[in-house]
Amino acid sequence: MNIQQLEYIVALDKHRHFLKASKACFITQATLSGMIKKFEEELNTSLFDRSKHPVQPTDIGKKIIAQAKIALQETNRIKEIISENTGEIKGDLRIGIIPSLAPYLLPLFIQHFMETYQDVKLIINELTTDKIKEQLKEGTIDVAILAIPLLDKDLKEETLFYEEFYHYGQLNSDTPHKKYIVPEDIDLNGLLLLEEGHCLRNQVINLCELRVKETSTLKLDYQSGSIETLKQMVDLNMGTTILPGLSTLSLNENQKTKVSTFVSPFPVREIGLVYYHHYTKKNIIDALKKVILNTIPETMLFKKDMCIIPIK
């Protein structure tokens, strides 16, 4: 048994195709197939069912592949220990970030980070929360920036900041000009939401205590994957929505008149760094956290008069 064999079975599990897995490992298909077959003979068990298309891991194969991923992460950790000891901050950092945060947070820190740490390459993917959790455990991303808590024992979380929620658009006709509002002031029949799969959608539903909208009474039943699209629909007087704080920083003067603040305790989402408990690249992740905290508005850094809205 060697590290290469572990890498090969993990690659085949990911791609479920011998040719694709061999290309990902920069070897021939025959070499990959032979090395995996030899590994199976050493273990005296079949790790993959080759009769299925695409190829599938066997039940025992799934357990061994899961352990192989841990072993590979720990092997990488040995290299990271050397890097940490020398104080080096270099290498690749694969980041997952939720779509409702990426357009507003990344521009605040990414240029400064790359200018400060020129030996680090950032690889960033926008992913839903469920995809992020999956890829953290698979080791295909190193760290994530998203709403927490996730309540997942396999993942570690570090709080970054608290992002307040605001109502955007016209209120109920009974309370059109209130400075501070409560969820009851919102016209739920006109509330525009992100589509299923976005944790922000769940938080808005929890905030507004919204359960089932009567679609028969709606003139427009619209769901989007983009906060910017929802903002534009509100600007066309097609409904209202809930915006997280960072997305309001770029509003023009006219748009700011449509923003309403909720009463205290102010509803917020807690944003944090999340990584697998077998994580590596501590120096780079610590540097990332430091840069983000230095670019976030100071009012978002402290938990005061707030109510964290759950993501489930």
Phi and psi in degrees as a GROMACS rama.xvg file:
@    title "Ramachandran Plot"
@    xaxis  label "Phi"
@    yaxis  label "Psi"
@TYPE xy
-142.517  172.375  ASN-2
-62.0898  -38.4396  ILE-3
-60.4883  -41.3359  GLN-4
-61.7019  -39.0799  GLN-5
-63.9725  -41.6139  LEU-6
-62.2754  -37.8089  GLU-7
-70.3153  -40.2412  TYR-8
-71.6212  -32.3885  ILE-9
-67.1273  -40.1914  VAL-10
-64.9936  -42.3424  ALA-11
-67.2427  -37.0267  LEU-12
-63.7797  -37.5612  ASP-13
-69.8918  -45.9899  LYS-14
-92.9428  -21.0056  HIS-15
54.1526  31.0363  ARG-16
-157.913  125.329  HIS-17
-62.3761  -41.7655  PHE-18
-67.426  -44.3445  LEU-19
-64.6151  -40.2525  LYS-20
-66.2259  -39.6223  ALA-21
-66.1447  -38.6707  SER-22
-65.1532  -37.822  LYS-23
-66.2326  -27.7748  ALA-24
-95.1561  -0.304972  CYS-25
60.1371  41.6243  PHE-26
-135.844  172.655  ILE-27
-78.2701  159.527  THR-28
-62.6247  -38.3123  GLN-29
-63.551  -39.8161  ALA-30
-65.2881  -45.291  THR-31
-60.8628  -48.7088  LEU-32
-61.4088  -41.869  SER-33
-66.926  -40.6491  GLY-34
-67.3469  -39.0618  MET-35
-69.4308  -39.7269  ILE-36
-62.4116  -41.8119  LYS-37
-63.1072  -39.515  LYS-38
-63.9132  -42.2354  PHE-39
-62.9284  -38.2218  GLU-40
-66.1719  -37.7206  GLU-41
-63.3218  -37.9298  GLU-42
-85.7264  -13.235  LEU-43
59.1285  41.3452  ASN-44
-156.763  154.409  THR-45
-91.0162  127.002  SER-46
-91.9561  -24.147  LEU-47
-132.696  144.952  PHE-48
-94.6012  102.259  ASP-49
-79.7594  -7.54983  ARG-50
-79.1604  -14.5295  SER-51
-96.1269  149.218  LYS-52
-129.779  116.324  HIS-53
-70.7334  162.372  PRO-54
-58.1305  141.493  VAL-55
-124.113  143.507  GLN-56
-71.2175  145.758  PRO-57
-74.6415  173.407  THR-58
-60.2145  -45.7189  ASP-59
-70.4452  -30.857  ILE-60
-62.1322  -39.419  GLY-61
-60.3904  -41.2436  LYS-62
-67.8334  -41.6888  LYS-63
-69.5658  -38.2193  ILE-64
-64.1212  -41.857  ILE-65
-60.3301  -41.2928  ALA-66
-70.536  -33.962  GLN-67
-62.7653  -39.2836  ALA-68
-61.9013  -42.2866  LYS-69
-63.7094  -44.4415  ILE-70
-60.8511  -41.2392  ALA-71
-67.1321  -39.4466  LEU-72
-63.8517  -39.435  GLN-73
-69.6154  -32.6083  GLU-74
-63.5882  -44.4667  THR-75
-63.5702  -31.4071  ASN-76
-63.5383  -33.5539  ARG-77
-60.4726  -42.3153  ILE-78
-65.7107  -37.1757  LYS-79
-67.648  -34.2436  GLU-80
-60.6658  -40.635  ILE-81
-64.1176  -43.2562  ILE-82
-64.6409  -42.4319  SER-83
-63.2085  -38.127  GLU-84
-65.1198  -31.5395  ASN-85
-89.2849  -7.75377  THR-86
77.9065  13.022  GLY-87
-72.5689  141.274  GLU-88
-124.823  93.3992  ILE-89
-157.76  164.371  LYS-90
112.267  -173.14  GLY-91
-89.2708  143.8  ASP-92
-130.269  115.647  LEU-93
-95.6043  117.115  ARG-94
-114.68  133.71  ILE-95
-106.522  139.119  GLY-96
-144.359  140.985  ILE-97
-73.0946  146.294  ILE-98
-62.3321  -27.0357  PRO-99
-78.0078  -4.50617  SER-100
-115.546  -35.9551  LEU-101
-53.4599  -48.5529  ALA-102
-66.2584  -17.5399  PRO-103
-107.266  -32.328  TYR-104
-86.6433  -44.6277  LEU-105
-55.8648  -45.7416  LEU-106
-62.7402  -19.9155  PRO-107
-74.2571  -32.131  LEU-108
-125.171  -19.3567  PHE-109
-65.9634  -39.6678  ILE-110
-66.1755  -43.377  GLN-111
-62.7921  -41.4567  HIS-112
-62.327  -46.1973  PHE-113
-69.9902  -30.7413  MET-114
-72.7711  -34.1278  GLU-115
-78.5723  -39.8928  THR-116
-118.133  79.2252  TYR-117
-74.7228  -11.8235  GLN-118
-93.8952  7.24469  ASP-119
-108.121  133.538  VAL-120
-106.755  123.087  LYS-121
-94.71  131.413  LEU-122
-120.403  109.143  ILE-123
-116.573  132.362  ILE-124
-128.395  134.271  ASN-125
-83.3474  124.652  GLU-126
-142.188  151.641  LEU-127
-71.3215  164.456  THR-128
-57.8401  -44.2322  THR-129
-62.4435  -40.8968  ASP-130
-65.5988  -38.6696  LYS-131
-62.1669  -46.7531  ILE-132
-60.0111  -42.1678  LYS-133
-63.288  -45.9362  GLU-134
-75.1794  -28.7999  GLN-135
-62.037  -42.9891  LEU-136
-73.0808  -29.2343  LYS-137
-79.5849  -17.2949  GLU-138
84.2384  14.1752  GLY-139
-85.1074  -15.072  THR-140
-129.887  153.491  ILE-141
-91.9265  -35.7545  ASP-142
-153.896  156.988  VAL-143
-134.278  153.64  ALA-144
-121.658  115.092  ILE-145
-163.406  177.763  LEU-146
-74.7195  137.039  ALA-147
-128.272  169.582  ILE-148
-82.6283  149.029  PRO-149
-93.5143  -19.2531  LEU-150
58.1335  44.4183  LEU-151
-118.628  116.045  ASP-152
-64.9983  -19.5219  LYS-153
-84.3503  -9.76154  ASP-154
-116.05  143.545  LEU-155
-105.08  145.076  LYS-156
-128.059  143.445  GLU-157
-131.042  122.895  GLU-158
-67.0614  136.421  THR-159
-104.118  -56.6034  LEU-160
-161.578  173.136  PHE-161
-117.881  122.654  TYR-162
-108.249  115.818  GLU-163
-73.1237  147.312  GLU-164
-94.8952  142.38  PHE-165
-130.641  149.833  TYR-166
-88.106  137.871  HIS-167
-124.987  116.412  TYR-168
126.251  -171.927  GLY-169
-76.1649  141.929  GLN-170
-86.7049  -176.98  LEU-171
-56.1921  149.204  ASN-172
-61.7122  -23.1237  SER-173
-74.272  -26.0797  ASP-174
-135.107  63.2245  THR-175
-76.143  -19.4777  PRO-176
-127.555  26.9182  HIS-177
-71.5779  139.688  LYS-178
-73.7134  -43.7443  LYS-179
-119.81  135.478  TYR-180
-120.606  165.377  ILE-181
-119.714  162.48  VAL-182
-54.1813  -29.7042  PRO-183
-66.4447  -17.1094  GLU-184
-78.2597  -8.67597  ASP-185
-91.2814  136.192  ILE-186
-79.1968  97.2207  ASP-187
-64.5132  -28.6304  LEU-188
-68.7766  -18.0572  ASN-189
-107.784  9.71632  GLY-190
-79.604  123.801  LEU-191
-94.319  134.54  LEU-192
-121.452  157.349  LEU-193
-69.1254  157.05  LEU-194
-71.9302  166.697  GLU-195
-55.0135  144.213  GLU-196
104.61  -16.1641  GLY-197
-95.1921  128.016  HIS-198
-63.8965  -28.4509  CYS-199
-62.8162  -34.9672  LEU-200
-59.0884  -47.0626  ARG-201
-61.4235  -38.839  ASN-202
-67.646  -37.9733  GLN-203
-65.0191  -41.8744  VAL-204
-61.3891  -43.0242  ILE-205
-66.4231  -40.8168  ASN-206
-62.344  -45.4855  LEU-207
-89.4299  1.95024  CYS-208
50.9988  43.3199  GLU-209
-92.4684  128.712  LEU-210
-112.121  -72.2263  ARG-211
-130.22  122.864  VAL-212
-85.6505  139.624  LYS-213
-79.4694  95.1401  GLU-214
-64.3675  -21.57  THR-215
-67.5158  -22.5012  SER-216
-93.7668  -3.93712  THR-217
-87.4926  138.707  LEU-218
-80.6864  -26.2714  LYS-219
-143.073  119.291  LEU-220
-110.903  96.3882  ASP-221
-126.8  132.294  TYR-222
-128.255  139.798  GLN-223
-131.119  159.728  SER-224
-95.9042  4.72853  GLY-225
-132.066  128.728  SER-226
-64.0006  -37.897  ILE-227
-61.2085  -38.6087  GLU-228
-64.7336  -41.8724  THR-229
-61.8801  -40.9496  LEU-230
-61.0519  -42.4377  LYS-231
-66.6196  -36.8234  GLN-232
-65.408  -39.1505  MET-233
-64.4469  -40.6612  VAL-234
-62.9635  -22.2016  ASP-235
-91.6592  10.3855  LEU-236
60.9332  36.9677  ASN-237
-100.765  9.01397  MET-238
150.03  -166.278  GLY-239
-132.485  169.927  THR-240
-154.277  176.081  THR-241
-112.495  129.28  ILE-242
-114.927  138.021  LEU-243
-75.9816  153.542  PRO-244
-52.9737  -45.6921  GLY-245
-62.7075  -28.9633  LEU-246
-73.9457  -11.3131  SER-247
-91.737  -10.1556  THR-248
-66.5018  -26.0129  LEU-249
-98.228  7.1951  SER-250
-67.5032  143.179  LEU-251
-81.4958  176.574  ASN-252
-61.5082  -38.9756  GLU-253
-66.5825  -42.169  ASN-254
-65.8981  -34.1074  GLN-255
-62.5793  -26.5713  LYS-256
-68.9656  -15.3666  THR-257
-93.4849  -0.654387  LYS-258
-91.5216  130.27  VAL-259
-121.116  142.552  SER-260
-98.3678  139.465  THR-261
-79.1021  155.735  PHE-262
-67.7295  158.903  VAL-263
-72.3299  143.785  SER-264
-70.5992  131.046  PRO-265
-69.1978  132.38  PHE-266
-72.2348  133.604  PRO-267
-138.329  162.953  VAL-268
-111.968  138.05  ARG-269
-87.653  122.132  GLU-270
-104.396  133.755  ILE-271
-144.517  168.18  GLY-272
-89.7575  134.581  LEU-273
-130.008  137.783  VAL-274
-147.053  160.112  TYR-275
-69.7809  147.75  TYR-276
-67.4506  -12.9262  HIS-277
-97.3043  29.1599  HIS-278
-67.8876  157.782  TYR-279
-123.075  -173.477  THR-280
63.2929  41.7317  LYS-281
-59.1585  -42.8092  LYS-282
-60.977  -44.271  ASN-283
-68.3725  -41.7157  ILE-284
-64.6518  -40.346  ILE-285
-63.0124  -38.2482  ASP-286
-66.4212  -39.942  ALA-287
-61.0255  -46.037  LEU-288
-60.4642  -43.8422  LYS-289
-60.8716  -44.7095  LYS-290
-66.0922  -42.3088  VAL-291
-61.5952  -46.5692  ILE-292
-62.7111  -30.4074  LEU-293
-77.2806  -13.2749  ASN-294
-109.111  -10.6583  THR-295
-81.163  139.612  ILE-296
-51.9983  135.201  PRO-297
-58.1697  -31.7466  GLU-298
-64.6052  -18.5643  THR-299
-88.8453  -6.32878  MET-300
-88.2118  -16.2165  LEU-301
-118.261  139.46  PHE-302
-89.2025  101.491  LYS-303
-146.712  129.867  LYS-304
50.7855  45.934  ASP-305
-125.098  155.294  MET-306
-128.905  113.241  CYS-307
-76.953  122.164  ILE-308
-84.7568  125.447  ILE-309
-66.9777  154.904  PRO-310
-95.4862  -3.42972  ILE-311
